Amino acid sequence: MRILGITSAIGIVGAGVVDDQGILAECSISSSITQSEKLITLVEDVLKKIRIKINDIDAVAVTTGPGSYSGLRGGLATAKGLVAALDVPIIPVSTLHAIAFNFVNMEGTVAVAVNACRDDYNLSLWGVSRGVLSRLTEDLTVKLENIVDVLSSVKGSLTVASDQKVKDMINSDNILFAEQKNVVPWAVNVAKIGIDKLKKGEIADPVGLVPSYSHKPNIREFKK
């Protein structure tokens, strides 16, 4: 089976395709407020790379949050449009899960901490062993000053995927900080997670699927 992964939550906008044997192709660009509009072009580009048609896709996996308001909306709208046209399943994937998947071939504990603004961070912990990624916590929203307390409770080796603010607060011999390229929810990771979830029957109703935000969107009423 072939799974299309779409990511637009944070860091990049991208599309990637995987099958049961592994990665087929990926196309991505650095994200901005408007670049989620380019997702369809990226989908077309990635399909051209591997010379298949959109009708050859068996399901679409998409990051549903946490992430930026406009990015999540753009990615989810694109994914919903594709599954409606193709009549295939849609698979929601946590942004933090997609980032943690960068470390699936290591051993130990992984912490993903992504800036959620207002001095808050989206945080999740994962255990990794023999190529299997296991969730240790739900996706949490914690204050920056509380991240140290959470991470100090982890025993053994710990890899942290975070920004510089978190790095500056922590000084511990058992912590390895990830390179910035691994603090990104790559589209092929979304697709790989999607293929596993599809096999488990973990799909969503596209009509009721909505983004998962850390905070309520700051939308002001328009007044004449």
Secondary structure, DSSP 8 states (H G I E B T S, - for coil): --EEEEE-SSSEEEEEEEETTEEEEEEEEE--SSGGGGHHHHHHHHHHHTT--GGG--EEEEEEESS-HHHHHHHHHHHHHHHHHHT--EEEEEHHHHHHGGGTTS-EEEEEEEEEETTEEEEEEEEEETTEEEE-S--EEEEHHHHHHHHHT--S-EEEE--HHHHHH---TTEEE--GGGSS--HHHHHHHHHHHHHTT--B-TTT-----SS---------
